[in-house]
């Protein structure tokens, strides 16, 4: 292999792919990037055998075709330090890859490309086209509530559902909170649902942020695929049944309260300084046109905040994990948020004003005085 290309093209390719490479592997080749130069294109590939990413660029002059693998970390670290105005020449020979740019020369160990795992592409029954910016926003609105409890594997991913009602839904929950984001689709598709693991979700969001125009999303029984510009992502799915989330979403709450999101978030942030370090519990007391927020800890320290709100009803005292509330608020982009509630024992529903497509449910806590 002997190719020449711009530093920006190679940096973009290595940056997109190296992020899924694990530092420790039982197979050394999994710490490498696969470089394939053929048919006038350079394709850079990485995989951990669960998630795979490839980036293809045609902005390369290929003097001779070929394929090899090279350390992802070393490749990325070298490329990002090179002169952005100087082209880069890559050559593979006798177990090494040479990197030349201007007066800089590097010789890096390589491994044969035939030992690199394939990225199998399986059939996916449902494919849709969607704005990368929109899908990125939907992921950002829901990914925070993915569980980290490996004993409940089915909750450690994000549910993607293409419903029979022409809705795309993304759902996450850890048992204490739930987040749902949904949009209506005009295009035809086959109904499908699957659980995408957290690592793939992180990479999908990055690729969508870098490709705000239309991307292609495919869902199958065992695989999810994403095509975003020059980038291609494939991931295995979590083989499990996702719990019924519709039963958790509150409906017909009698109380709707409109609050300024940033003011509420700042009051929560200050209150959490004095909250219990394990439970992070805060107490909300709703009174006529007033919300009182308080927190205390085992050392009898206390914080109290007050917010003026539009509320007319009986006094309601309800407790929450303050961090869970802040996570929900930070997933909302509108200036005002709506809190719907029934009583001190029922979960609350939070969403942005005039933006009910993304909903956030937080379970209450029992507050001790």
N, C-alpha and C positions, 0 to 999 in steps of 0.2 A: 504493500500500500504506500502510495506517495501522493499527497494532496496538499493544496494551498488554499487557504480561505482567510477571511477577515477575522480579527480577534473578536469582534462583537458577535458574529455568527457562532463561533465556537464557544464563546462564553455563555451565550443563551442556551445552547444545546446542553452543555455540561451542567449548567446551573439547574435546568429543569429536571435533569435525570439523576444527579448525584444525591438529591435530598432523601431518596428512599433507601439508599445504601446503608446497611447497618455496619457499625464499627467492628463488631465481632461476629464471625461466621465460622461454621464448621467447614465450609468450602471456601477456600481463599478466593476463588474466581468470582464469588458473589460480592466481593469488595471492589470489583472492577466494573468499568464501563465497556460495553461492546461497541467498537467502531467498525462500521461497514461502509466501504466506498465502492459504489457500483452504479452503473447507468447514470452517471453524471450527478449523483447525489451522495451526501454523507448522512448516514443514520447513526445516531448515538442511542444506545439502549442500556437500561438498568433494570434489575429485578431482584426481589428477595424471595422469589418463588411463589409469593402470594399476590404481590402487586408488581406490575411492570409498566415502565414509561419509556416511550421512544420519541425522539425528536429528529425530524428529517429536514435537511436544508439542501437546496439546489445551488446555493451561493458558494460552491467549491469548485476549484479547478483540479480535476483528477488526472494526474499524470499516469498513474497505474492503479488498477483496482485491487482490492484485498480487504481482509478483515483481521482484527486483533482485539485484545482486551488490555486495558491499562487501569491502574489504580484510580478510582473515582476521586478520592481526596487529593492525591498528588496532582492529578490532571487539573482539577478545579483550582487548587491553590496556585498552580503555576500560571494558568491562563489569566486569572484575575489580576495578576501582578505585572503582566506584560504591557508594553506600550500599545494603547488602543489604536494608534495610527499606523502600526506596522502589521503587515499580513503575517500569518503563521503557516509554517510548513510542517507537516506531520509525515514521518516515514517509519515504517515498521520493518525490522530486519534482525534476524538471529536472536530472538527473544527479548528485543528492546524496541521501544518507540522513541524516536528522536523528535524533539520539539525545538524548532528554530524560529526566532523572531528578532529582526534587527541584529544586534550583537549578542543576543542571549541564546544559549544553547543548553538543552537538557537531554539527558539520556535516562529513560525510565524503564524499569522491568515490565515485561508484558507476559501474558499467558495466551495460549492458542485459542482462537475463537471457537473451535469445534467443541470445547469443553464448557461453553457458556450455555446456561439453560434456555430452552426455547420459550417464547411467550405464546402459549397455545391460544388460538382464537376459536371459541366455541360459538355455536349458533345462539342468537338472541332473538326472541320472538317479537319484542317490542322496541321500536326505534322512534325517537322524536327529535325534532329540531327546536332549540330553545335558545334564547339570549344567554350568553355566558355571564353577563352582568347580573341577570335575573337569577340564574341558578346559583351564582356565588352568594347573592343576598339571601336566598332561601337556605343555603347551607349555613351561612353565618348566623341566621336566626334560630337554627335548631341544634347545631353541633355541640353547643355548650352543655346540653343536658344528656349527652351520651354517657352511659354508666362506665365506670372503671372496674366494676366488680366482675372478675373473670369467672366466678362461680355461676354467674348468670350470663353466659356467652351471648345469648340472644339480645341482650340490652347493650352490648358493647359496640353496636353499630348503629347506623342511621337507616331507618326504613324508607324505601322509595316505593311509592304506590301509584300506579297508573290505574285509576279507578274506572269502573263502568260508567260513571257519571261525567266523563271527560275532564277529570281533575287529576293533576299531578300533586301528590302530597309527600312531604318529607316530615318524618316523625321521630322524636327521640324522647327517651325517658330513663330515669335511674330509679324509679319507684317513689321518689320524693317530689318530683316535678316532672312536667311534660311540656314539650314544645312542638307545635304543629305549624307548618307553613304550606299553603296550597294556592294553586293558580288554575284557572280554567284554560283548557287547550282546545283549539279549533280543529287541529289536524287529526286524522284517523290513526288508531293504534290498537294493538291487542292489549287488553287489561293484563297487568302484571304487577307483582310486588316482590321485593327482595330486600335483604339486609346487607348493607355495604359496610365493611369494617372501617374503624376509625382512621387507620393509616391511609387508606384509599381516599377517604373523605377529605383529609387534610390536603392531599395532593390535587384532588379534583377542584377544590376551592382555589388553589394557587393557579391552576391552568385556566380556570374560568375568569379569574381576575385579569389575567394577561391576554384574554381573548374575549373582549366584551361583546363582540358580534355573535352571530349564530354559531352554536356548537351542536354536535350530534351526540345524543345520549341513547345507549342501547342497554336494555335490561333482559336478562335471561334467567334460566333456572339455576345456573351455577356460576355465572359471570356477569360483570357489568363492564361496559366499554364507554369511553369518552373520546371523541375526536374534536380537538380544539385547535384550529389552525394547523401548524406544523407538528403538533403534539398529539400523541396517541397514548391513552392510559387503559390498561385492562387490570381487573382485580377479581380474585375469587370472592365468593359470597360467604356469609355466615349461614351455615346449614342448620336453620332452626325456624321455629314458628314464632312470629312476633305477637305479643299479647294484644288483645282487643283494646285499642286506644280510644275508640269512640265512647265507650262506657265511662271513661274518666273525664271527658270534657263536660264541664257544667253547662246547663242550659236553663233559661228562664230565671236567671238570678234577679231578685227584686231590686237590688241596690246597685246603681251605676254611679261611680264617682270619677270626675275628671281632675287630673293632677298634672302639674308641670314636671316633666320627667327629670330634668337636671336637678331641680330643687329637691325632689324626693330622693334622688340618688346621693346627692351631697349630704343630706340629713342622715341617710342610712350609713354612709361611709364614716361620718363622725361618730355615730352611735356605736358602730361596731368596734371602735377603739376600746370601749368599756364592756363589750359583750364577752360572754363565756368563750374561751379560746377553742373549746371542743365543739360546742353546739351552735355558736354564733347566733344565739336567739335574740330577737328583738320583739318588743311588744307594741302593737298598734292599738290606739284607742280612738275611735271615731265618735265625735260629738258634733253638735250643731256648728257647721262651718269651721270645724277645727279637727286636725289630725295630730294627735300626740304620739311621738315615737320615743321609746325609752329602752335602755339596755342596762344590765348590771352583771356583775361577776361574783365569784366566790369570795373575793376580798371586800365585798360590800361597796365597791366603786360603782358609780352610776352616771349615765348620760341621759339627757332629756332634750327633745327637739319638738318644735311646734310648727305646723304648716297650716296656713289658711286655705280652706277648701270649700267647695260648694256641696254641702251635705246637710240634709234635713231628715232626721230620723232618730230612732232610739240609740242609746249608747251601745257600741259594740267594741269589745276588747278581743283581739285575736293576735296570736303569736306566730312568728315565722323564723326560719333560718335566714338571717339577713343577707348572707352571701348569695343564697338562691334568688332572693328578690333582686339583688344588684345584677346578677347574671342576666335575668330576664329583662331588666331595664336597659342594660347595655346592648341587648340584642334588638332593641327597638330604636328606630331612627327619628321618629316624630317628636315634636316639641312637647306635646301633651299625650298622656297615657290615660287609658280607662281601666279602672279596677271594678270588677263585678264581684259581688259577694252575697252570701245568703245569711250565714251566722258564724259564730266563732269556731264551729267544728267542721265547717265545710271548706273545701279548697277554693281559692280565689282564681279568677280569670283576669289576665292582664293582656292588653293589646294597645297598639298605637291608635290615636284618634283618627277616625276615618280610614283605618287600615286593619280591618278584622281578619284579613287573609292569614296573618301570623298571630297565633294565640299561644299564651304561656300560662300554664297552670302550676300553682305552688300549693303544696299541702300545708295545713296549719300545724303548729306545735303547741303543746300544752305549756303554758308559762307559769313558772312558780315565782312567788313573790319573795 
